[in-house]
Amino acid sequence: MVIAVIADIVGSRSLKDRASAQRVLDETITRVEADLPLATQPLTPTVGDEQQAVYARLGDALTSLLMLQLALPDGISFRFGIGVGAIRAIDSVHGDLSDGPGWYAARDAIETVHAREQRAVPRMRTWIVGAQGQDEVMESVIAASNAYLLARDELVGAMSERERRLTYGRLIGTPQAELARTEGITQPSVSKSLRSAGAAALIEGVAQMRGAAS
């Protein structure tokens, strides 16, 4: 069992410069992987506005995708469908093709995000679906994780670009004084921004996931 992720770009058709946006996405994905390499296959473009990634553990996927949400600038964001299940390589004249229940579950998950964000949960960006055959423990983990993701996406979606940058910096261990110098503000202003944005809850959530995975 692995964690398969399908990501698509929010509002891709309305982007004024799709090529420039893709460069930003590529650079941000590379940065996140350099700061905390968790993916067995980092997000890679497939077709259209979609990308795919593979992780060994659910906690790794949730941590990495949060970092990406925080690192992206205003106007460019992803939806994420996370599938828990097996994947397999299929031989092809074009090289190995990745297939399997994990990908089908990820597709179901991202379709759920599309449907719900258009109705009652506009800031929803992430959902998890387990392929058939999950045991009761994993089913409970997925349900609890989805409840966590609803709250997490709401919190991140309400942040300003600066608050996301500051939260990302603290998440990777950058001191507040250094963040203040980078942003051209005072250290107390950094602390106030982090506190008002609810950054501590996100950072503690990552610590809990990383602790559970270690």
C-alpha positions as CSV (number, residue, x, y, z in Angstrom):
1,M,0.0,0.0,0.0
2,V,1.2,3.5,-0.9
3,I,-0.2,7.0,-0.9
4,A,-1.1,8.2,-4.4
5,V,-1.7,11.9,-5.0
6,I,-3.4,13.7,-7.9
7,A,-3.1,17.5,-7.9
8,D,-4.8,19.9,-10.2
9,I,-4.4,23.7,-10.5
10,V,-7.3,25.8,-9.1
11,G,-8.7,28.1,-11.8
12,S,-6.1,27.0,-14.4
13,R,-8.2,28.2,-17.3
14,S,-8.4,31.7,-15.9
15,L,-4.7,32.1,-15.3
16,K,-3.3,34.9,-17.5
17,D,0.1,33.3,-18.0
18,R,-0.2,29.5,-17.7
19,A,3.5,28.9,-18.6
20,S,4.7,31.4,-15.9
21,A,2.4,29.7,-13.3
22,Q,3.8,26.3,-14.2
23,R,7.3,27.7,-13.6
24,V,6.2,28.9,-10.2
25,L,4.7,25.5,-9.4
26,D,7.8,23.6,-10.5
27,E,10.1,25.9,-8.5
28,T,7.9,25.7,-5.4
29,I,7.6,21.9,-5.5
30,T,11.4,21.7,-5.8
31,R,11.8,24.0,-2.9
32,V,9.5,22.0,-0.7
33,E,11.2,18.7,-1.5
34,A,14.6,20.3,-0.8
35,D,13.4,21.6,2.6
36,L,11.8,18.3,3.6
37,P,12.2,15.4,1.2
38,L,9.2,13.1,1.8
39,A,7.9,12.0,-1.5
40,T,9.1,8.7,-3.1
41,Q,8.0,10.4,-6.4
42,P,7.6,14.2,-6.1
43,L,4.7,15.9,-7.9
44,T,5.3,15.6,-11.6
45,P,3.2,17.1,-14.4
46,T,1.2,14.5,-16.3
47,V,-1.4,16.1,-18.7
48,G,-3.2,19.4,-18.8
49,D,-3.2,21.0,-15.4
50,E,-2.7,17.8,-13.4
51,Q,0.3,16.4,-11.5
52,Q,0.9,13.2,-9.7
53,A,3.0,12.1,-6.7
54,V,3.6,9.1,-4.5
55,Y,4.4,8.9,-0.8
56,A,5.2,5.9,1.4
57,R,3.1,7.2,4.4
58,L,-0.1,9.2,4.8
59,G,1.6,11.5,7.3
60,D,4.4,12.3,4.8
61,A,1.8,13.2,2.1
62,L,-0.2,15.4,4.4
63,T,2.9,17.2,5.6
64,S,4.4,17.8,2.2
65,L,1.1,19.0,0.7
66,L,0.6,21.5,3.6
67,M,4.1,22.9,2.9
68,L,3.2,23.3,-0.7
69,Q,-0.1,25.1,0.1
70,L,1.9,27.5,2.4
71,A,4.7,28.1,-0.1
72,L,2.6,29.0,-3.1
73,P,1.9,32.7,-3.8
74,D,-1.5,34.2,-4.0
75,G,-3.3,33.4,-7.3
76,I,-1.7,29.9,-7.7
77,S,-3.0,26.9,-5.8
78,F,-3.6,23.2,-6.0
79,R,-6.4,20.8,-5.2
80,F,-5.3,17.4,-3.9
81,G,-6.9,14.0,-4.2
82,I,-5.2,11.5,-2.0
83,G,-5.7,7.8,-2.6
84,V,-4.7,5.0,-0.1
85,G,-4.1,1.7,-1.9
86,A,-1.8,-0.3,-4.1
87,I,-0.3,0.9,-7.4
88,R,1.6,-1.0,-10.0
89,A,3.7,-0.5,-13.0
90,I,2.3,-1.7,-16.4
91,D,4.7,-2.3,-19.3
92,S,4.2,-0.1,-22.3
93,V,6.1,0.8,-25.5
94,H,6.3,4.3,-24.0
95,G,7.8,3.1,-20.7
96,D,6.2,1.9,-17.4
97,L,2.7,3.3,-16.7
98,S,1.5,3.6,-13.1
99,D,-1.9,2.2,-12.5
100,G,-3.9,0.6,-9.7
101,P,-6.5,1.1,-6.9
102,G,-4.5,3.8,-5.3
103,W,-4.8,6.0,-8.3
104,Y,-8.5,5.3,-8.7
105,A,-9.1,6.3,-5.1
106,A,-7.1,9.5,-5.7
107,R,-9.3,10.3,-8.6
108,D,-12.4,9.8,-6.5
109,A,-10.9,12.0,-3.9
110,I,-10.1,15.0,-6.1
111,E,-13.6,14.7,-7.6
112,T,-14.9,15.0,-4.1
113,V,-12.9,18.2,-3.6
114,H,-14.3,19.7,-6.8
115,A,-17.9,18.9,-5.8
116,R,-17.7,20.1,-2.2
117,E,-15.7,23.3,-2.9
118,Q,-18.4,24.4,-5.3
119,R,-21.1,24.0,-2.7
120,A,-20.7,24.3,1.1
121,V,-16.9,24.3,1.6
122,P,-15.3,26.8,-0.8
123,R,-11.8,26.6,0.9
124,M,-11.7,22.8,0.7
125,R,-8.6,21.7,-1.1
126,T,-7.7,18.2,0.1
127,W,-9.5,14.9,0.5
128,I,-8.5,11.2,1.1
129,V,-10.2,8.1,-0.2
130,G,-9.2,4.6,0.6
131,A,-9.3,1.9,-2.1
132,Q,-11.5,-1.1,-1.3
133,G,-10.1,-3.6,1.2
134,Q,-8.8,-1.2,3.8
135,D,-8.9,-2.5,7.4
136,E,-10.9,-0.9,10.2
137,V,-7.8,0.9,11.5
138,M,-7.0,2.6,8.2
139,E,-10.7,3.5,7.6
140,S,-10.6,5.2,11.0
141,V,-7.3,7.0,10.2
142,I,-8.8,8.2,6.9
143,A,-12.0,9.5,8.5
144,A,-10.0,11.4,11.2
145,S,-7.6,12.7,8.7
146,N,-10.3,14.1,6.5
147,A,-11.9,15.9,9.5
148,Y,-8.5,17.4,10.2
149,L,-8.0,18.4,6.5
150,L,-11.3,20.3,6.5
151,A,-10.2,22.4,9.4
152,R,-6.7,22.7,8.0
153,D,-7.7,23.9,4.6
154,E,-10.1,26.5,6.1
155,L,-7.2,27.8,8.3
156,V,-4.7,28.0,5.4
157,G,-7.3,29.4,3.0
158,A,-8.0,32.3,5.4
159,M,-4.2,33.3,5.6
160,S,-2.6,36.1,3.7
161,E,0.4,35.4,1.5
162,R,2.7,36.8,4.2
163,E,1.1,34.7,6.9
164,R,1.6,31.6,4.8
165,R,5.3,32.5,4.2
166,L,5.9,33.0,7.9
167,T,4.1,29.8,8.8
168,Y,6.2,27.9,6.3
169,G,9.4,29.5,7.7
170,R,8.6,28.4,11.2
171,L,7.5,25.0,10.1
172,I,11.0,24.4,8.7
173,G,12.7,25.9,11.8
174,T,13.6,29.4,10.6
175,P,13.9,31.7,13.6
176,Q,11.4,34.5,14.0
177,A,14.2,37.1,13.9
178,E,15.4,35.9,10.5
179,L,11.8,35.9,9.2
180,A,11.5,39.4,10.4
181,R,14.6,40.5,8.5
182,T,13.4,38.8,5.3
183,E,10.0,40.4,5.5
184,G,11.3,43.8,6.6
185,I,9.2,43.8,9.7
186,T,9.8,43.5,13.5
187,Q,10.1,40.2,15.3
188,P,7.0,41.2,17.5
189,S,5.1,41.7,14.2
190,V,6.1,38.2,13.1
191,S,4.9,36.7,16.4
192,K,1.6,38.6,16.2
193,S,1.0,37.5,12.6
194,L,1.7,33.9,13.4
195,R,-0.6,34.0,16.4
196,S,-3.5,35.6,14.7
197,A,-3.2,33.2,11.7
198,G,-3.3,30.1,13.9
199,A,0.1,29.0,12.7
200,A,0.9,27.2,16.0
201,A,-1.9,24.8,15.4
202,L,-0.7,23.9,11.9
203,I,2.9,23.5,13.1
204,E,1.9,21.3,16.1
205,G,-0.2,19.2,13.7
206,V,2.8,18.6,11.6
207,A,4.9,17.7,14.6
208,Q,2.2,15.2,15.7
209,M,2.2,13.6,12.2
210,R,6.0,13.5,11.9
211,G,6.2,12.0,15.4
212,A,3.6,9.3,14.6
213,A,5.5,8.4,11.4
214,S,8.9,8.2,13.0
